[in-house]
């Protein structure tokens, strides 16, 4: 009976040690749980809450640490804020691009002169000065002509005879009289509207094309003879692009080739077709002229405007990625490759041909992989901030595969 208290005391001591051990483990576990901001890794708290810098919810620090020391795991919010987009690595065509200074010029094949179809007196000019826009079918000038008045009468006589007698010969007379009026510049509508009551000694002539009045050669009240020049109209719906090439650059271009053209104020490139290569060099130089036709349906481009022709050559089929996906520093070139969902890792690559928007990858990437196309430099900065290291320094001994 005297030993009973001793067993009780031993039992109580063991129980107390066990409870203390569990409490120590729990305390140690809670102490190791730290929370940090997804955007500001220097913010570390022992309890959940909000970031004092940006207000984002804190997350367990272990959630932002990837298994690989060079990998970077981001939340969906981070990816959205950093504008991180992915592009699958694939084969594409790439070549060297040489920008050549050029200018836009009037396409003389789309320029039309308006001359008097018959002699007479200019009664009215609807366009008296250059620079005015005219549309096809707009009234240009009014002409008084005895000859046209006579032709109108002949047409009406032939028309009446044909309608009354319906004989083949009168039909031929009628068609010939109608064709004469059309050849003299009247429209079909004007001819159809003619009758004995509205014979006109002043005929209104219309513009044959849409464009800009370049020159006005006539004056109201002047008498003109058949063939006298009255207007010069430029149609700018298609322009010429003219550029100066060195003799060596001319090896990369030929008639019928498509070239990209960039102009000030227009973000997207336009496509022009080469139609002319000068057969001789400009006197005293090694320069020759190349000319291409450039569609201008919206008329936004103007003659005399400066431009650049992007001359591409040495085209080949290779792995290409966007230029913005490549990060360069003093130690080399690398990209960020997606290794898992929202997880990225830097990888050393070797590059080849580069143009304005694409770059050739000669080693380091395989078709089918996904690289960060936009936001790569933000990932680079985030990796330096979180890991407190330069990823290229740790990758300096990495072999390109």
C-alpha positions in Angstrom: 0.0 0.0 0.0 2.9 2.3 0.6 4.1 1.9 -3.1 0.9 3.0 -4.7 1.6 6.8 -4.5 4.9 6.2 -6.2 3.2 4.6 -9.3 0.7 7.4 -9.4 3.5 10.0 -9.3 5.4 8.3 -12.1 2.3 8.1 -14.3 1.6 11.8 -13.8 5.1 12.7 -14.7 5.0 10.6 -17.9 1.6 12.1 -18.9 2.9 15.7 -18.3 6.0 15.0 -20.5 3.8 13.7 -23.3 1.5 16.7 -23.2 4.5 19.0 -23.2 6.1 17.2 -26.1 2.8 17.6 -28.2 2.6 21.2 -27.3 6.3 21.8 -28.3 5.7 20.1 -31.7 2.5 22.2 -32.3 4.3 25.3 -31.3 7.3 24.5 -33.5 4.9 23.7 -36.4 3.0 27.0 -36.0 6.3 28.9 -35.7 7.6 27.5 -39.0 4.4 28.7 -40.9 5.1 32.1 -42.3 3.0 34.2 -44.7 4.2 36.5 -47.5 2.9 38.7 -50.2 2.8 37.2 -53.7 4.0 40.6 -55.1 6.3 41.7 -52.3 8.3 38.8 -51.0 10.1 40.9 -48.5 6.8 41.1 -46.5 6.8 38.2 -44.1 4.3 37.6 -41.3 3.7 34.8 -38.8 -0.1 35.0 -39.3 -2.4 35.5 -42.3 -3.5 39.0 -43.2 -3.0 41.6 -45.9 0.1 43.1 -47.5 0.8 46.5 -46.1 2.2 47.6 -49.5 -0.4 46.5 -52.0 -3.3 45.1 -49.9 -3.2 41.6 -51.4 -3.9 38.6 -49.2 -0.8 37.0 -47.7 -0.2 33.3 -48.6 1.9 30.6 -47.0 5.5 31.2 -47.9 6.0 27.6 -48.9 3.4 28.0 -51.6 5.6 30.4 -53.5 8.7 28.3 -53.4 9.0 25.8 -56.2 11.0 22.6 -56.0 13.7 23.8 -58.3 15.7 26.8 -57.0 15.5 28.5 -60.4 11.8 28.0 -60.9 9.3 30.7 -60.2 5.7 30.0 -59.3 3.2 32.8 -59.7 -0.4 33.2 -58.8 -3.1 33.9 -61.4 -3.3 37.5 -60.1 0.4 38.0 -60.6 0.3 36.6 -64.1 -2.6 38.9 -65.0 -0.9 42.0 -63.5 2.4 41.2 -65.2 0.7 40.6 -68.6 2.5 37.3 -68.9 1.5 35.5 -72.1 2.7 32.2 -73.5 3.5 31.0 -77.0 4.2 27.5 -78.2 7.6 27.1 -79.8 7.2 26.2 -83.5 9.0 26.2 -86.8 8.7 29.3 -88.9 10.2 31.3 -91.8 12.7 34.0 -90.8 15.3 36.0 -92.7 17.4 39.2 -92.6 15.5 42.4 -92.9 17.1 45.6 -94.3 15.1 48.9 -93.9 15.4 51.2 -96.9 14.4 54.8 -96.9 11.6 55.5 -99.5 8.9 58.0 -100.3 5.4 57.8 -101.7 4.7 59.2 -105.2 1.8 59.7 -107.6 1.0 56.6 -109.6 1.1 58.1 -113.1 -0.9 55.1 -114.5 -3.8 56.3 -112.3 -3.6 59.9 -113.4 -6.0 61.1 -116.1 -6.2 64.3 -118.2 -9.5 65.7 -119.2 -9.6 67.4 -122.6 -12.4 69.0 -124.7 -14.1 66.4 -126.9 -15.2 69.2 -129.3 -14.7 72.9 -129.9 -16.8 75.4 -128.0 -16.9 78.0 -125.3 -16.4 77.2 -121.6 -19.6 78.5 -119.9 -18.8 77.3 -116.4 -16.1 75.5 -114.4 -17.3 73.6 -111.4 -13.7 73.2 -110.1 -11.6 76.3 -110.6 -8.6 75.5 -108.4 -6.2 72.6 -107.8 -6.3 70.4 -104.6 -10.0 69.9 -104.6 -11.4 66.4 -104.3 -13.7 65.2 -107.1 -15.7 62.0 -107.4 -16.5 60.0 -110.5 -19.6 61.4 -112.1 -19.3 64.9 -110.5 -19.9 67.8 -112.9 -16.6 69.3 -114.1 -17.5 71.9 -116.7 -20.2 73.2 -119.0 -19.5 73.7 -122.7 -21.5 75.5 -125.4 -21.1 73.8 -128.7 -22.9 74.1 -132.0 -21.6 70.8 -133.1 -23.1 69.0 -130.1 -26.4 70.7 -130.6 -26.5 69.4 -134.2 -25.6 65.9 -133.0 -28.4 66.0 -130.5 -30.9 66.9 -133.3 -29.6 64.0 -135.5 -30.0 61.6 -132.6 -33.6 62.7 -131.9 -34.6 62.4 -135.6 -33.1 58.9 -135.9 -34.9 57.9 -132.7 -38.3 59.1 -133.9 -37.9 57.4 -137.2 -37.0 54.1 -135.6 -39.8 54.2 -133.1 -42.3 54.9 -135.9 -41.1 52.6 -138.6 -39.2 49.9 -136.7 -37.1 49.1 -139.7 -33.6 47.7 -139.4 -31.9 50.6 -141.3 -33.5 53.2 -139.0 -32.3 51.2 -136.0 -28.8 51.4 -137.3 -29.1 55.2 -137.8 -30.4 55.5 -134.3 -27.6 53.4 -132.8 -24.9 55.3 -134.7 -26.3 58.7 -133.6 -26.3 57.5 -130.0 -22.7 56.2 -130.1 -21.6 59.6 -131.5 -22.9 61.4 -128.5 -21.3 58.9 -126.1 -18.0 59.3 -127.9 -18.2 63.1 -127.5 -18.4 62.6 -123.7 -22.1 62.5 -122.8 -23.2 59.9 -120.3 -25.8 57.2 -121.1 -28.2 59.0 -118.7 -27.7 62.3 -120.4 -28.4 60.7 -123.8 -31.5 58.8 -122.6 -32.9 62.1 -121.1 -32.8 63.9 -124.5 -36.0 64.9 -126.2 -37.3 67.6 -128.5 -38.2 69.8 -125.5 -34.9 69.8 -123.7 -32.3 70.1 -126.4 -29.3 71.7 -124.7 -26.8 74.0 -126.2 -24.8 73.9 -122.9 -23.6 70.4 -122.1 -22.4 69.4 -118.6 -19.4 67.1 -118.7 -18.6 64.8 -115.8 -15.4 63.6 -114.1 -14.3 60.2 -115.5 -12.6 59.2 -112.3 -12.4 60.0 -108.6 -9.3 61.8 -107.3 -7.7 65.1 -106.6 -7.7 68.1 -109.1 -4.0 68.5 -109.8 -4.1 71.2 -112.5 -6.8 73.4 -114.0 -5.9 74.6 -117.5 -9.1 76.3 -118.6 -10.9 79.6 -117.7 -14.6 80.4 -117.9 -15.5 82.2 -121.1 -12.5 80.9 -123.1 -13.1 79.2 -126.5 -11.4 75.8 -126.7 -10.7 73.6 -129.7 -11.1 69.8 -129.8 -8.4 68.2 -127.7 -7.6 71.2 -125.6 -6.4 70.2 -122.1 -8.8 71.3 -119.4 -8.0 69.3 -116.2 -5.5 66.9 -114.7 -6.9 64.5 -112.1 -4.9 62.2 -109.8 -6.4 59.1 -108.4 -4.6 58.3 -105.2 -6.3 54.9 -104.6 -3.0 53.4 -105.6 0.4 55.0 -105.1 4.0 54.3 -106.0 6.6 53.6 -103.4 10.0 54.6 -104.7 13.3 53.7 -102.9 17.0 53.9 -103.5 18.9 50.7 -103.5 22.6 50.1 -103.5 23.7 47.8 -106.3 24.5 45.0 -103.8 21.0 45.2 -102.2 19.4 44.9 -105.7 20.4 41.2 -105.7 17.7 40.5 -103.1 14.7 41.9 -105.1 13.1 41.3 -108.5 9.9 42.4 -110.3 6.8 40.8 -108.9 8.2 40.5 -105.3 6.0 41.5 -102.4 7.7 44.0 -99.9 6.5 45.4 -96.6 6.1 49.2 -96.4 6.0 51.2 -93.2 4.8 54.8 -93.2 4.7 57.5 -90.4 1.4 57.5 -88.5 0.3 54.0 -89.7 1.0 51.3 -87.2 0.6 48.3 -89.4 2.8 47.5 -92.5 1.3 47.5 -95.9 2.2 45.2 -98.8 3.5 46.6 -102.1 4.3 44.8 -105.4 7.6 45.6 -107.1 6.9 46.7 -110.7 10.2 48.4 -111.8 13.9 48.2 -111.2 16.0 50.8 -112.8 18.3 49.3 -115.4 21.0 51.8 -114.7 22.7 53.5 -111.7 22.2 57.1 -110.9 25.1 59.2 -112.4 28.1 59.3 -110.1 26.6 56.9 -107.5 26.1 53.2 -106.9 22.3 53.8 -106.4 19.4 52.5 -108.4 15.7 53.2 -108.1 13.1 50.5 -107.3 9.4 51.2 -107.6 6.4 49.3 -106.2 2.6 49.8 -106.3 0.9 50.3 -103.0 -2.9 50.1 -102.6 -4.4 53.1 -100.8 -8.2 52.5 -100.6 -8.8 54.7 -97.6 -6.7 57.6 -99.1 -4.9 58.0 -95.7 -1.5 57.9 -97.5 -0.4 61.0 -99.3 2.1 61.5 -102.2 5.4 62.9 -100.9 5.1 61.1 -97.6 8.2 59.4 -96.3 8.3 55.6 -95.8 10.5 52.6 -95.3 10.7 49.5 -97.4 11.5 46.4 -95.4 13.7 44.3 -97.7 13.8 40.6 -96.6 16.4 38.1 -97.8 18.2 34.9 -96.7 14.9 33.3 -95.7 15.1 29.9 -94.0 12.9 27.5 -92.0 13.9 27.4 -88.3 12.6 27.6 -84.7 11.4 31.2 -84.1 10.0 33.0 -81.1 9.0 36.6 -80.5 11.9 39.0 -79.9 10.4 40.2 -76.6 10.7 36.6 -75.2 14.5 36.8 -75.2 16.4 38.3 -72.3 20.0 39.4 -72.8 22.6 40.4 -70.3 26.4 40.3 -70.0 26.5 36.6 -69.3 24.3 35.4 -72.2 20.8 35.0 -73.6 17.9 33.1 -72.0 14.2 32.7 -72.1 11.6 31.6 -69.6 10.0 28.2 -70.2 6.8 27.0 -68.7 7.6 23.9 -66.5 4.2 23.5 -64.9 1.0 25.4 -64.3 1.9 29.0 -63.4 5.6 27.8 -63.0 8.5 29.1 -65.1 12.2 28.6 -65.3 15.0 30.4 -67.2 16.8 28.5 -69.8 20.0 29.4 -71.8 19.5 29.6 -75.6 21.5 30.4 -78.6 20.1 32.8 -81.2 20.6 33.3 -84.9 18.8 35.6 -87.4 16.8 38.4 -85.9 14.3 40.8 -87.4 11.8 43.3 -85.9 9.4 40.9 -84.3 11.0 37.4 -84.4 14.3 35.8 -83.6 15.7 32.4 -84.6 16.6 29.9 -81.8 19.5 27.7 -82.9 19.8 25.7 -79.6 18.1 25.5 -76.3 14.5 25.0 -77.3 12.4 22.3 -78.9 9.2 22.6 -80.9 6.1 22.1 -78.6 7.6 23.8 -75.5 5.9 27.0 -74.3 7.9 30.2 -73.6 6.9 33.5 -72.0 6.2 35.8 -75.0 5.4 38.9 -73.0 6.4 39.8 -69.5 9.7 38.0 -69.6 11.7 40.9 -68.1 9.2 41.2 -65.2 9.7 37.5 -64.5 13.5 38.1 -64.5 13.1 40.9 -62.0 10.8 38.8 -59.8 13.3 36.0 -59.8 16.1 38.2 -58.8 13.9 39.7 -56.1 12.7 36.5 -54.6 15.8 34.4 -55.0 18.2 37.3 -54.4 20.3 36.0 -57.2 21.1 36.5 -60.9 19.6 33.5 -62.7 22.2 33.7 -65.4 25.0 33.5 -62.9 23.6 30.2 -61.6 23.1 29.0 -65.2 26.5 29.9 -66.4 27.7 26.3 -66.3 24.4 24.9 -67.8 24.9 23.1 -71.1 22.6 23.9 -73.9 20.7 20.9 -75.2 
